[in-house]
Amino acid sequence: MKTLDEQVASLKRELALRVRIYPKWIAKGTMSQHKAEHEIDCVRDAITSLETFRNIGARDVYEAQMDLAIEKAKKEAGLL
């Protein structure tokens, strides 16, 4: 699993991409203004959530829980 820092950095890159690309999609009619705002807000909220985990010192707990969840999902899917 990627670290919180890596996840936050990736989401920030994704947010920058969406902020740059979505206006073009809106102008072409391939995305509505409402959908674009919703998707951008979702990424911003995810960044905020992960940064909160990181900033309150819950990084190790979060990452351990995610590792366990991934392992469980792999076992359920028969990958382990």
C-alpha positions as CSV (number, residue, x, y, z in Angstrom):
1,M,0.0,0.0,0.0
2,K,1.2,3.5,-0.7
3,T,1.9,5.8,2.2
4,L,-0.4,8.7,3.1
5,D,2.2,11.2,1.8
6,E,2.2,9.4,-1.6
7,Q,-1.6,9.2,-1.7
8,V,-2.0,12.9,-0.9
9,A,0.6,13.9,-3.5
10,S,-1.2,11.7,-6.1
11,L,-4.6,13.3,-5.3
12,K,-3.1,16.8,-5.5
13,R,-1.8,16.0,-9.0
14,E,-5.3,14.6,-9.9
15,L,-7.0,17.7,-8.5
16,A,-4.7,20.0,-10.6
17,L,-5.5,17.9,-13.7
18,R,-9.2,18.1,-13.1
19,V,-9.2,21.8,-12.5
20,R,-7.3,22.2,-15.8
21,I,-9.3,19.7,-17.9
22,Y,-12.9,19.9,-16.7
23,P,-13.6,23.5,-18.0
24,K,-12.7,22.2,-21.5
25,W,-15.0,19.3,-21.1
26,I,-17.8,21.6,-19.8
27,A,-17.3,23.9,-22.9
28,K,-17.5,20.9,-25.2
29,G,-20.6,19.6,-23.5
30,T,-19.0,16.3,-22.4
31,M,-19.4,17.1,-18.7
32,S,-21.9,19.3,-16.8
33,Q,-20.8,22.1,-14.5
34,H,-22.6,20.3,-11.6
35,K,-20.7,17.0,-12.2
36,A,-17.4,18.8,-12.6
37,E,-17.9,20.6,-9.3
38,H,-19.0,17.4,-7.6
39,E,-15.9,15.5,-8.8
40,I,-13.5,18.2,-7.9
41,D,-15.1,18.5,-4.4
42,C,-14.7,14.8,-3.9
43,V,-11.0,14.9,-4.6
44,R,-10.6,18.0,-2.4
45,D,-12.5,16.2,0.4
46,A,-10.3,13.1,0.0
47,I,-7.2,15.2,0.3
48,T,-8.5,16.9,3.4
49,S,-9.4,13.5,5.0
50,L,-5.9,12.0,4.3
51,E,-4.1,15.1,5.5
52,T,-6.2,15.0,8.7
53,F,-5.1,11.4,9.3
54,R,-1.5,12.4,8.7
55,N,-1.6,15.6,10.8
56,I,-3.2,14.0,13.9
57,G,-0.6,11.3,14.0
58,A,-2.9,8.6,12.9
59,R,-0.7,7.7,9.9
60,D,0.5,4.3,11.3
61,V,-3.0,3.3,12.4
62,Y,-4.5,4.3,9.1
63,E,-1.9,2.5,7.1
64,A,-2.1,-0.6,9.2
65,Q,-5.9,-0.7,8.8
66,M,-5.6,-0.3,5.1
67,D,-3.0,-3.1,4.9
68,L,-5.4,-5.4,6.8
69,A,-8.3,-4.4,4.5
70,I,-6.3,-5.1,1.4
71,E,-5.1,-8.4,2.7
72,K,-8.7,-9.4,3.6
73,A,-10.0,-8.4,0.2
74,K,-7.3,-10.4,-1.5
75,K,-8.1,-13.5,0.5
76,E,-11.8,-13.1,-0.3
77,A,-11.0,-12.8,-4.0
78,G,-8.8,-15.9,-3.8
79,L,-5.6,-14.0,-4.5
80,L,-3.8,-15.2,-1.4
